Amino acid sequence: MRDMLDASWRAAAYCWHPLALLWGLLPLALAAGGVLGLGWIGWEEAVAQARALLERTELLATLFDWLQAIGLPDLRPVLAPLLVVALTMPVLVLLTLLLVAWLLAPAMVALVARRRFPALAASPEAAGRGRALGWALLCALAALAALVFSMPLWLLPPLVFVLPPLVWGWLCYRVFSFCALARHASAGERRLLLHQRRWALRGAALLCGLACALPTLSWTLGATALVMAPLLMPLLLWLYTILFAFATLWFTHYLLAALQRLRQDLAAQAGLQVSSALPTSP
């Protein structure tokens, strides 16, 4: 717990470092620019297509007609943009995470290593930046598949608050732990650390997953949030960029400290073995 708290306050402090602020603007600018462009160009068309899909589905059309017959308002104008948001928001969050893993994470790992762990040597067997990005992309595709296949279960009230945070937490754990160790740790050191620290890392990842689910609650504000979706989405992506930047720094501080301690323990054990093997003087 002490190591987790130490990594937390250090990550919060490093979020205000000028280098972190500057690098954090790049994935935000790319993601938000894409969202604004697609929003202004294709939002109305996407909502129209979603509404046409709802009207073509016979079961849903019958349900909407029955709801109107008993005096309830027509839900199609609200469900259509909600469907577009439900389908596009996870993809945009995954894109933001990949941009952070590609652009921000290497710079933050180098910053933390240079300022806090200058004596920590990079392993010649380290994975490197390209492999870390490939691993992040693979994990993002797996998380997207899990979100898509679990969507029918979201109709059950308890599961909608459980499944998405679990998926986001698993993704943050797999991606940011790999990025934190990609430059300095060998494959054996990485596997050993992830096994030894698995419960602390999973607990932090679960908190990260819960935090990832919080910004999406803004869509519960109703029709106003849906009307403002092209402007609200960049704001949410800004929040996600801050969250992923903090997660990157947390995993980096926590795991690099653990890696340094692991190497010190191994060096001490090797020294004891050497000293015990030396012949004693008569």
MOCORKA-V707202 format. One record per residue. N is the residue number from 1. RES is the residue in one letter. D_FIRST is the distance of its C-alpha to the first C-alpha in whole Angstrom. Layout:
N_RES_D_FIRST / N_RES_D_FIRST
This chain:
1_M_0 / 2_R_4 / 3_D_5 / 4_M_5 / 5_L_6 / 6_D_9 / 7_A_10 / 8_S_10 / 9_W_13 / 10_R_14 / 11_A_15 / 12_A_17 / 13_A_19 / 14_Y_20 / 15_C_21 / 16_W_24 / 17_H_25 / 18_P_29 / 19_L_28 / 20_A_26 / 21_L_28 / 22_L_31 / 23_W_30 / 24_G_28 / 25_L_32 / 26_L_33 / 27_P_31 / 28_L_32 / 29_A_35 / 30_L_36 / 31_A_35 / 32_A_36 / 33_G_39 / 34_G_40 / 35_V_39 / 36_L_41 / 37_G_44 / 38_L_44 / 39_G_43 / 40_W_47 / 41_I_48 / 42_G_47 / 43_W_46 / 44_E_49 / 45_E_50 / 46_A_47 / 47_V_47 / 48_A_51 / 49_Q_50 / 50_A_47 / 51_R_50 / 52_A_53 / 53_L_50 / 54_L_50 / 55_E_53 / 56_R_54 / 57_T_52 / 58_E_55 / 59_L_52 / 60_L_50 / 61_A_54 / 62_T_55 / 63_L_52 / 64_F_52 / 65_D_56 / 66_W_55 / 67_L_53 / 68_Q_55 / 69_A_58 / 70_I_56 / 71_G_56 / 72_L_52 / 73_P_52 / 74_D_52 / 75_L_48 / 76_R_49 / 77_P_49 / 78_V_45 / 79_L_44 / 80_A_46 / 81_P_43 / 82_L_40 / 83_L_41 / 84_V_41 / 85_V_38 / 86_A_36 / 87_L_38 / 88_T_37 / 89_M_34 / 90_P_31 / 91_V_34 / 92_L_33 / 93_V_29 / 94_L_29 / 95_L_32 / 96_T_29 / 97_L_26 / 98_L_29 / 99_L_30 / 100_V_27 / 101_A_26 / 102_W_29 / 103_L_30 / 104_L_27 / 105_A_24 / 106_P_26 / 107_A_27 / 108_M_23 / 109_V_22 / 110_A_25 / 111_L_24 / 112_V_21 / 113_A_22 / 114_R_25 / 115_R_23 / 116_R_20 / 117_F_21 / 118_P_25 / 119_A_25 / 120_L_23 / 121_A_26 / 122_A_27 / 123_S_28 / 124_P_31 / 125_E_30 / 126_A_28 / 127_A_28 / 128_G_29 / 129_R_30 / 130_G_32 / 131_R_31 / 132_A_27 / 133_L_30 / 134_G_31 / 135_W_28 / 136_A_27 / 137_L_31 / 138_L_31 / 139_C_27 / 140_A_29 / 141_L_32 / 142_A_30 / 143_A_28 / 144_L_31 / 145_A_33 / 146_A_30 / 147_L_31 / 148_V_35 / 149_F_35 / 150_S_33 / 151_M_35 / 152_P_37 / 153_L_34 / 154_W_33 / 155_L_36 / 156_L_34 / 157_P_33 / 158_P_29 / 159_L_29 / 160_V_29 / 161_F_26 / 162_V_24 / 163_L_26 / 164_P_26 / 165_P_22 / 166_L_21 / 167_V_24 / 168_W_22 / 169_G_19 / 170_W_20 / 171_L_22 / 172_C_19 / 173_Y_17 / 174_R_20 / 175_V_22 / 176_F_19 / 177_S_18 / 178_F_21 / 179_C_22 / 180_A_19 / 181_L_20 / 182_A_24 / 183_R_25 / 184_H_24 / 185_A_23 / 186_S_25 / 187_A_26 / 188_G_25 / 189_E_22 / 190_R_20 / 191_R_21 / 192_L_19 / 193_L_16 / 194_L_16 / 195_H_17 / 196_Q_14 / 197_R_11 / 198_R_13 / 199_W_11 / 200_A_8 / 201_L_11 / 202_R_13 / 203_G_11 / 204_A_11 / 205_A_14 / 206_L_15 / 207_L_14 / 208_C_16 / 209_G_19 / 210_L_19 / 211_A_20 / 212_C_22 / 213_A_24 / 214_L_24 / 215_P_27 / 216_T_29 / 217_L_30 / 218_S_32 / 219_W_35 / 220_T_35 / 221_L_37 / 222_G_40 / 223_A_43 / 224_T_42 / 225_A_39 / 226_L_41 / 227_V_44 / 228_M_41 / 229_A_40 / 230_P_41 / 231_L_39 / 232_L_36 / 233_M_35 / 234_P_35 / 235_L_33 / 236_L_30 / 237_L_30 / 238_W_29 / 239_L_26 / 240_Y_25 / 241_T_26 / 242_I_23 / 243_L_21 / 244_F_21 / 245_A_21 / 246_F_18 / 247_A_17 / 248_T_18 / 249_L_17 / 250_W_13 / 251_F_14 / 252_T_16 / 253_H_14 / 254_Y_11 / 255_L_14 / 256_L_16 / 257_A_14 / 258_A_13 / 259_L_17 / 260_Q_18 / 261_R_16 / 262_L_17 / 263_R_21 / 264_Q_20 / 265_D_20 / 266_L_23 / 267_A_25 / 268_A_24 / 269_Q_25 / 270_A_28 / 271_G_29 / 272_L_29 / 273_Q_31 / 274_V_34 / 275_S_34 / 276_S_35 / 277_A_37 / 278_L_39 / 279_P_42 / 280_T_43 / 281_S_45 / 282_P_48
